[in-house]
Amino acid sequence: MAITERTIIGSREVLPDGQIQVRTDSIYEKDGIEISRSYHRHVVSPGDDLDREDESVRRIARVEHTPAKIAAFKLSREKQT
C-alpha cells in the first residue's frame, strides 16, 4: 500500500509574444494507480533565466526566444508601464 508522487510537464504552449506557458502535473498514486492529480502553471518570458526549467522547456526557448523576440517583448513591457 505505497503512495507515491511523481511530477511531469503536462503541457507547454508558446504564445504569439514568445511566452511559454508551462503546466506541471503532480500525480499521486497508490500501488501504481492514480488517485489524485494537481496542477501548477507558470510562464517563461523571453529573456528569463532558464537554468531551473525542464530541458523540454529550454529546447523550446532556444528556438522561440531569439534576440529579436526578446527585444520586442521587453519593449512591449516597457510600453505597458
N, C-alpha and C positions, 0 to 999 in steps of 0.2 A: 504494500500500500504506500508506495512512494509518490510524493507530489514533487514535480519538477517544474522549473520555469526555463523557457528559452526565449530569446529575442531575435527577431528577424526584421529586415527592412521590408515592410509590406508594400510600399509603393513610392515611386519617385515621379514627380511631374515637373516639367520645365514650363515656366510661364513666358509670355512674349518678351518681358523685360529682362529675362535671363535668370530670375529667381528660381530656385529649385525647392519645391515643397517635398518634404520627406516625412513619411509615416512609418513609425517604428511600432511593431506589434510585440507585445509581451504575451506569451502563450503559456498557460498553466495547464499541466497535465497530471492526471492521476493514473498510474500504471499504464502510461503511454496513450491515454485517451484524453483529448482536450476537454477540460471542464470550464475554462474561462479564457477570455482574451480581452486585453485592454490596449488602447492606442495612445500614442504620443505623436504630436506633429511639431515640426519646426521648419524654418525656412533658411536656406543658404543663399545669400545675396551675392551678386558679382563683386569680387574684391574681398570677400570674407576669408578668414583663415580656415583652411581645410584640414588641418592636422588631426582633428578629433572626429572627422567624418568617416563613414564607412567607405571602403575602397570603391564600391559601385557609385557612390555619390561623387567621389573625387574624379572618377573617369568621366562622368557627365560634365562636371565643372571644367575639366581640362579642355573639353570641346566647346562648351557653351560660353564660358567666361573669357572671351577674347579681350585684348586690351581695349578695343573699340566698345565692346559691350559694357566693360567695367566703367569706362569714362562716361558713356551715355547714362548708365544707371546712377552714377554719382551726381551728374549734372541734373538729372530729373529729381533727385532727392533734395539737392540744394534749392531748386526752384520751389519745392513744396514748403520750405521753411521760411 
